[in-house]
């Protein structure tokens, strides 16, 4: 059973080794096997320490088949250089907001900075795009809920602070607006009785009529006097 486990571990490690690493390891192994006391030299192409006896063979293969990535300094096969760039370094587009960026920051962008990432309102836990969160919470935070300890209506944005300071002393039981209006109306003094408009009009008409009769009688009395004078 132990041998099977060891073989499986070895096979897993070998799967992760690239062909380039296999070649370089073979060169190093051959050199060490031939002469354990052999010194090493640094390959001017890949900057790896290579046994002196194999440096020429290594350099010929290395410079012909490999090139160093200018962005990450990894040695990659020349025929796969473009593929390496596209899969590792080429700018990528955010699937949420279509912004282009380096692949290294895509995960951070989607998790913390993308304006269209989905977040939840801290008051109602409703999911919505981050760009709309501020406006939503301005409205949602002004909604009120009844505190069952003190019977006061508290704004949601003030709920946490209220829970810390609430002394639990019940306030007056909240009443509806209609009930409060009825009580205020009951406390108002009764309005004065309305004046009888029809009676006022009748008295005014009688007064005008009386004045007209008086003036007419005076004029009638003066006419005979004028005839006697003539």
C-alpha positions in Angstrom: 0.0 0.0 0.0 2.9 2.4 0.8 4.6 1.8 -2.5 1.3 2.5 -4.4 1.0 5.8 -2.5 4.6 6.7 -3.3 4.1 5.9 -7.0 0.9 8.0 -7.1 2.8 11.0 -5.5 5.6 10.7 -8.0 3.2 10.6 -10.9 1.4 13.7 -9.6 4.7 15.6 -9.3 5.7 14.5 -12.8 2.5 15.8 -14.3 3.3 19.3 -13.0 6.8 19.4 -14.6 6.9 21.1 -18.0 8.9 19.7 -20.9 11.4 22.6 -20.5 12.0 21.6 -16.9 12.4 18.0 -17.8 15.1 18.9 -20.4 17.0 21.1 -18.0 16.7 18.5 -15.2 18.0 15.8 -17.5 21.0 17.9 -18.5 21.8 18.6 -14.8 21.3 15.0 -13.9 23.6 13.7 -16.6 26.3 16.2 -15.6 26.1 15.3 -11.9 26.2 11.6 -12.7 29.3 12.0 -14.8 31.2 14.0 -12.4 29.9 15.0 -8.9 32.8 17.4 -8.5 32.1 19.3 -11.6 31.6 23.1 -11.2 28.6 25.1 -12.6 28.2 28.1 -14.8 25.3 30.5 -15.2 23.5 30.3 -18.6 23.5 33.8 -20.0 20.2 33.1 -21.7 18.0 31.7 -18.9 20.2 32.6 -15.8 20.2 29.1 -14.5 23.2 27.3 -12.9 24.3 24.6 -15.4 27.2 22.2 -14.9 30.2 23.4 -16.8 30.6 20.2 -18.8 27.1 20.7 -20.3 26.9 24.5 -20.5 27.5 24.6 -24.3 24.9 21.9 -25.0 22.5 23.6 -22.7 23.0 27.0 -24.2 22.6 25.8 -27.7 19.2 24.2 -26.9 18.1 27.0 -24.6 18.8 29.9 -26.9 17.3 28.1 -29.9 14.0 26.9 -28.3 13.3 29.2 -25.3 12.8 32.9 -24.7 12.3 34.9 -21.6 8.9 36.5 -21.1 9.5 40.3 -20.7 6.6 40.6 -18.3 7.2 37.8 -15.8 10.7 36.6 -16.7 9.5 33.0 -17.2 11.3 30.9 -19.8 8.7 29.7 -22.3 9.0 27.9 -25.6 9.3 30.3 -28.5 6.5 28.6 -30.4 4.2 29.1 -27.3 5.3 32.7 -26.5 2.1 34.3 -27.9 -0.1 31.7 -26.2 1.7 32.4 -22.9 1.1 36.1 -23.3 -2.6 35.7 -24.1 -3.3 33.3 -21.3 -1.2 35.0 -18.7 -0.7 38.7 -19.4 -3.1 39.9 -22.1 -5.7 42.5 -20.8 -9.1 40.9 -19.9 -12.6 42.4 -19.9 -14.9 42.4 -16.9 -18.0 40.4 -17.7 -20.1 42.8 -15.5 -19.1 46.3 -16.6 -17.0 45.6 -19.7 -14.0 47.5 -18.3 -10.6 46.3 -19.6 -7.8 45.6 -17.1 -4.8 43.4 -16.3 -5.7 39.8 -15.4 -3.9 40.1 -12.0 -6.5 42.6 -10.7 -9.7 41.1 -12.3 -10.6 39.2 -9.2 -10.1 42.2 -6.9 -12.1 44.4 -9.4 -15.1 42.0 -9.5 -15.1 41.5 -5.7 -14.6 45.1 -4.5 -14.6 47.8 -7.2 -16.8 46.9 -10.1 -19.8 49.3 -10.1 -22.1 46.6 -11.3 -21.2 43.9 -8.8 -24.1 42.7 -6.7 -24.3 44.0 -3.2 -27.0 44.0 -0.5 -28.7 46.8 1.3 -27.6 46.9 4.9 -31.2 47.8 6.0 -33.4 45.4 4.0 -30.8 43.0 2.5 -32.2 43.5 -1.0 -29.6 42.6 -3.7 -28.8 45.3 -6.3 -25.9 46.7 -8.3 -23.3 48.6 -6.3 -23.8 51.8 -8.4 -27.4 52.0 -7.1 -26.6 51.2 -3.5 -26.2 54.8 -2.1 -29.5 56.1 -3.6 -31.4 53.0 -2.4 -30.0 53.2 1.2 -30.8 56.9 1.4 -34.5 56.0 1.0 -34.5 52.7 2.7 -32.6 54.0 5.8 -35.4 56.6 6.4 -38.0 53.9 6.8 -39.1 53.4 10.4 -39.8 50.3 12.6 -41.4 50.0 16.0 -39.0 49.4 18.9 -40.9 46.8 21.0 -39.0 47.9 24.1 -39.9 51.6 24.2 -42.8 51.7 21.7 -41.1 54.4 19.6 -40.7 54.4 15.8 -37.0 54.4 14.9 -35.4 55.1 11.5 -33.6 52.0 10.2 -30.4 54.0 9.8 -30.5 54.8 13.6 -31.6 51.4 14.7 -28.2 50.2 15.8 -27.4 53.3 17.8 -30.9 53.2 19.3 -30.6 49.6 20.4 -27.4 50.5 22.4 -29.0 53.5 24.2 -32.7 52.3 24.5 -33.6 52.1 28.2 -36.7 50.1 27.6 -39.0 52.7 29.1 -42.3 52.5 27.2 -43.4 55.7 25.6 -47.0 56.6 24.9 -48.6 53.9 22.7 -48.4 55.1 19.1 -51.8 56.2 17.7 -52.9 56.6 14.2 -53.1 60.1 12.6 -56.9 59.9 12.5 -57.2 59.1 16.2 -54.9 62.0 17.1 -56.9 64.4 14.9 -60.2 63.3 16.5 -58.8 64.0 20.0 -57.5 67.4 18.9 -60.9 68.2 17.4 -62.7 67.2 20.7 -60.5 69.5 22.7 -61.2 72.6 20.5 -63.9 75.1 21.8 -67.2 74.8 19.9 -67.6 77.3 17.0 -69.9 80.2 17.4 -73.5 79.7 16.1 -73.8 80.8 12.5 -75.7 84.1 12.0 -79.1 84.0 10.4 -78.4 85.5 7.0 -82.0 85.4 5.9 -83.1 87.5 8.9 -80.5 90.1 8.3 -81.5 90.5 4.7 -85.2 90.8 5.7 -84.4 93.6 8.3 -82.2 95.4 5.7 -85.0 95.3 3.1 -87.6 96.6 5.7 -85.3 99.5 6.6 -84.7 100.4 2.9 -88.5 100.3 2.3 -89.3 102.5 5.3 -86.8 105.1 4.2 -88.2 105.1 0.7 -91.8 105.6 2.0 -90.6 108.5 4.3 -88.9 110.3 1.4 -91.9 109.8 -0.9 -94.3 111.2 1.7 -92.2 114.3 2.2 -92.1 115.0 -1.5 -95.8 114.5 -1.8 -96.5 117.1 0.9 -94.3 119.7 -0.7 -96.2 119.7 -4.1 -99.5 121.3 -2.9 -97.5 124.0 -1.2 -95.9 125.0 -4.5 -99.3 125.1 -6.3 -100.7 127.5 -3.6 -97.8 129.9 -4.2 -98.5 130.1 -7.9 
